[in-house]
Amino acid sequence: MKTEYYIASRINSNKDKSGQTFSAPVIKVAIGGIAIGIFIMILSVSIGQGFKKEIREKLSGFNGHINVLNYDYNLSLEANPILNDNALVEDILTVDGVKNIQKIATKPGLIKNNNEMQGVIMKGIGDDYSQDYINSIIIEGRLPILSDTVPKNEVLISKTLANILNLKTEDAAYFYFFEQQIKIRKYTISGIYDSNLPELDELYIISDYRHIQRLNNWNSNQIAGYEVIIDKFNNLDAVSDEVDFIISSYISPEGNLLRSQNILQSQPEIFSWLKLLDTNIAVIIILIIIVAGFNMISGLLILILERTNMIGVLKSIGMPDWSLRKVFLYLATKIALSGLLIGNLVGITAIFLQKKFELVKLNPADYFLDVVPVLLSPLDLFLLNLGAIFAIFLMMIGPSYMATRISPVKAIKFD
């Protein structure tokens, strides 16, 4: 065992005549400060990552990661159709990272029940639609049946709309679509969903896209566009570029051009807001490291002052300054690692309990989620601990220099 490490271990465990650890209060406070700091950092990162993941999944689950639409840049809610081209679909599916491509159609209208009415957008989907997210947010009933030869007169509405219009599953409601003449359709409520995103819940209802084809007098091969689902959100830019390249040279038999728009472009406000989370997390981590570092600095200085006599003896017998500094650096590292271990155990336990039992709730009206989301990858945890150790170690180099400035003669006389 190295001499410096042995001395540091003895300092850490040294006891006075009463049997109490001589430096116990100082060491415990330092360990507690590190533990609390890493605990807060783990929670900050996990909640931030979880929140971003949940919001991204809500938006992409409802509208896809990339939309392929008519190039007309129509600013109205009434979509101009494109031709459903199987060859184009196959080309897009060959792009690395594309998980699914699904047909959609949209049409604005009004839904009315008794004396209440609300403006909505009917979003039509088909049996090729990825239903995992939609099914996860259905709280009553089910999706409209999409696989029958003849489309069912069924719609899925949000909990918000159901409350506004006083509707429940199996109720019938009238829909009004405005063109040259008003078209009235009666649909049955097959289910109710709740995404906790007000801008979606107040607007969208889900139906079979063939209803919209009939309402718009489109043929069976016309749709409003495609939604492209990718497997990893981090690949969004790369996949968007590939999809852009494919559709840039596409011209339909009817002469229509296509354009693509990814979710970052269609929802810039929300994703700019999510980026602020990264800034907030970074600020929290920096502040916690600074506080924990100063806690360690003060603790180390106290330990150096308490060991003035020992320092004088070691210097008088010829211990080099760097070896003397290493004693206290080893001691600081041992304290820091103990604090990190405790903080990690408490932090990981808290994340597990929240993920398993959803103990901490949120107000969906304010946060778009009903529980605090948590997500922490092993890589994030490793980097967080590595950064904390590195930062604390750097902050310890300066205080350890104080030990070399103590005069052996004065130190031995020190009481």
TADAFEN-V57514 format. One record per residue. N is the residue number from 1. SS is DSSP state (H for helix, E for strand, - for the rest). OMEGA is omega in whole degrees, 0 to 359 (none if undefined). Layout:
n: {N,N}
ss: {SS,SS}
omega: {OMEGA,OMEGA}
//
This chain:
n: {1,2,3,4,5,6,7,8,9,10,11,12,13,14,15,16,17,18,19,20,21,22,23,24,25,26,27,28,29,30,31,32,33,34,35,36,37,38,39,40,41,42,43,44,45,46,47,48,49,50,51,52,53,54,55,56,57,58,59,60,61,62,63,64,65,66,67,68,69,70,71,72,73,74,75,76,77,78,79,80,81,82,83,84,85,86,87,88,89,90,91,92,93,94,95,96,97,98,99,100,101,102,103,104,105,106,107,108,109,110,111,112,113,114,115,116,117,118,119,120,121,122,123,124,125,126,127,128,129,130,131,132,133,134,135,136,137,138,139,140,141,142,143,144,145,146,147,148,149,150,151,152,153,154,155,156,157,158,159,160,161,162,163,164,165,166,167,168,169,170,171,172,173,174,175,176,177,178,179,180,181,182,183,184,185,186,187,188,189,190,191,192,193,194,195,196,197,198,199,200,201,202,203,204,205,206,207,208,209,210,211,212,213,214,215,216,217,218,219,220,221,222,223,224,225,226,227,228,229,230,231,232,233,234,235,236,237,238,239,240,241,242,243,244,245,246,247,248,249,250,251,252,253,254,255,256,257,258,259,260,261,262,263,264,265,266,267,268,269,270,271,272,273,274,275,276,277,278,279,280,281,282,283,284,285,286,287,288,289,290,291,292,293,294,295,296,297,298,299,300,301,302,303,304,305,306,307,308,309,310,311,312,313,314,315,316,317,318,319,320,321,322,323,324,325,326,327,328,329,330,331,332,333,334,335,336,337,338,339,340,341,342,343,344,345,346,347,348,349,350,351,352,353,354,355,356,357,358,359,360,361,362,363,364,365,366,367,368,369,370,371,372,373,374,375,376,377,378,379,380,381,382,383,384,385,386,387,388,389,390,391,392,393,394,395,396,397,398,399,400,401,402,403,404,405,406,407,408,409,410,411,412,413,414,415}
ss: {-,-,H,H,H,H,H,H,H,H,H,H,H,-,E,-,-,-,-,-,E,-,-,H,H,H,H,H,H,H,H,H,H,H,H,H,H,H,H,H,H,H,H,H,H,H,H,H,H,H,H,H,H,H,H,H,H,H,H,H,H,H,H,-,-,E,E,E,E,E,-,-,-,-,-,-,-,-,-,-,-,E,E,-,-,H,H,H,H,H,H,H,H,-,-,-,-,E,E,E,E,E,E,E,E,E,E,E,E,E,E,E,E,-,-,E,E,E,E,E,E,E,E,E,E,-,-,-,-,-,-,H,H,H,H,H,H,E,E,E,E,-,-,-,-,-,-,-,-,-,-,-,-,E,E,E,E,E,H,H,H,H,H,H,H,-,-,-,-,-,-,E,E,E,E,E,E,E,-,-,-,E,E,E,E,E,E,E,E,E,E,E,E,-,-,-,-,H,H,H,H,-,-,E,E,E,E,E,H,H,H,H,H,H,H,-,-,-,-,-,-,E,E,-,E,E,E,E,E,E,-,-,H,H,H,H,H,H,H,H,H,H,H,H,H,H,H,H,-,-,-,-,-,-,-,-,-,E,E,E,E,E,H,H,H,H,-,H,H,H,H,H,H,H,H,H,H,H,H,H,H,H,H,H,H,H,H,H,H,H,H,H,H,H,H,H,H,H,H,H,H,H,H,H,H,H,-,H,H,H,H,H,H,H,H,H,-,-,-,-,H,H,H,H,H,H,H,H,H,H,H,H,H,H,H,H,H,H,H,H,H,H,H,H,H,H,H,H,H,H,H,H,H,H,H,H,H,-,-,-,E,-,-,H,H,H,H,-,-,-,E,-,-,-,-,-,-,H,H,H,H,H,H,H,H,H,H,H,H,H,H,H,H,H,H,H,H,H,H,H,H,H,H,H,-,-,-,H,H,H,H,H,H,-,-}
omega: {178,182,182,181,179,180,179,179,179,177,183,185,184,180,176,185,181,180,179,178,185,183,186,181,181,182,180,178,180,178,179,179,178,182,179,180,182,176,180,179,178,179,181,181,184,179,178,179,179,180,179,181,182,180,178,181,177,183,181,178,182,186,181,179,181,176,174,189,174,184,187,184,178,183,178,179,179,186,171,189,168,181,175,186,182,179,177,179,180,178,181,180,179,180,180,180,178,183,182,172,190,181,175,172,181,177,177,178,177,172,186,173,186,182,181,175,184,174,183,169,176,178,181,179,179,182,175,185,176,191,185,183,181,180,182,182,176,182,176,175,187,173,170,177,187,189,180,178,177,183,178,176,183,176,173,181,182,176,179,180,179,179,180,187,180,180,174,182,181,173,175,178,181,179,181,179,190,174,175,172,183,175,182,179,178,181,177,179,181,182,181,179,178,180,184,173,187,183,174,185,182,190,193,165,185,179,172,184,180,174,181,175,179,180,182,183,175,173,188,182,180,180,177,180,180,167,180,178,179,185,181,182,181,179,187,183,181,180,178,179,179,179,177,181,181,185,181,180,184,171,182,176,179,179,181,172,182,173,177,179,179,188,176,180,182,181,186,183,182,182,172,177,179,178,178,178,179,178,180,180,179,179,179,181,180,180,180,180,178,180,180,179,178,176,178,180,180,179,181,178,178,179,179,179,179,183,181,179,180,180,179,180,181,179,182,179,170,178,180,180,182,178,178,178,181,177,184,174,176,180,179,179,180,178,181,180,177,178,179,180,180,180,179,180,180,181,180,177,179,179,179,181,179,180,184,189,179,187,184,183,176,173,183,180,182,189,180,179,181,174,177,180,178,178,180,179,177,180,178,180,179,181,179,179,179,179,179,179,182,181,181,180,178,182,180,185,180,179,180,179,180,182,182,182,181,180,181,182,181,182,181,177,186,179,none}
//
